[in-house]
């Protein structure tokens, strides 16, 4: 591993962050990430709880998540093209404001006792659209404010800050919901998204004036115009790269094996095996702690060697941890397993994201990242739907089957020489 300059106290991460703090755009991005992720954690606790309270059905929760996942998957490439045609900060501003409005509407409905299950489906559909439009923009915005050498650090800092929210917010969110009601949880999420929108509004001028990033260090290329045909041209170029092709196929399979079981199975465990919304908040906080550690470990290094082998090893570990989660006897044990799983996945995610950002031409970055994100979420609608059915039958079997699938898929991907050779 390449070494990094250090502070007198030996902290490479602190030395890397210090010059970034002088950039207004970075400070605003940091603020927006913190506010947005804080609101997301309250939403993550409130949404499954309101569905389970209204319907009492894991299958219903799975169907609702499927409704949100369908536009997220089908429109992800559109979101990537949008981030290549206009400043990512503007895309994030518009989607944050729209989220704040929707969340405020849900908060009013729930508080007034007017919320019904049918109302949540169109709201979930719109949330899926907003996720598809904003997801690539979150990745594309980073190279707009930092050079290639700082990409891993910025990704680590921003994701790490988001994970601090994931650590500290879910438990108080569960407590707030249990005392003040679900409307309060949605209300906090609405205010947080409005604050993120304000930060993106202030960020627009610094982002638009930032100098264009240098050309890519990879053979991936594509036309500058972000039309549907040009999106497919970028996709074809990606599929010609053996290592990137194997990576996309691997994360698609892993998404199918994990997205539904985690999103549906964890709330089910909290309701059936443990002590309710507070337990759900605790498990989400434990996962947030793991992602924080993973982001710190990744962001403290500019260069990580043998990334292909690391990806395979981490995914095999995630499969084992999923199987262990199926048999966690207490909420504390489940929290430890979730923390380890989140740490491992975040470590690889930050490293892989920084590598793609550094090696991709700026003109097609949004489209390339939308392809990567599409691979990650494309099969999630089926995963949510099937997980809802399986969790209603046996949550332990759901996690065990998901873990076994992850291990099998990782073993198959390990036969790819191109992926193993990625350094």
Secondary structure, DSSP 8 states (H G I E B T S, - for coil): -------TTS-HHHHHHHHHTT-HHHHHHHHHHHHHHHHHHHHHHHHHHHHHHHH--HHHHHHHHHHHHHHHHHTHHHHHHHHHHS-HHHHHHHHHHHHHHHHHHHHHHHHTT---HHHHHHHHHHHHHHHHHHHHHHHHTGGGTS-GGGHHHHHHHHHHHHHHHHHHHHHHHHHHHHHH-HHHHHHHHHHHHHHHHHHHHHHHHHHHHS------SSS----SS--HHHHHHHHHHHHHSHHHHHHHHHHHHHHHHHHHHHHHHHHHHHHHTS-SHHHHHHHHHHHHHHHHHHHHHHHT-S--S-HHHHHHHHHHHHHHHHHHHHT--SHHHHHHHHHHHHHHHHHHHHHHHHHHHHTS-GGGHHHHHHHHHHHHHTTHHHHHHHHHHHHHH-HHHHHHHHHHHHHHHHHHHTT-HHHHT--
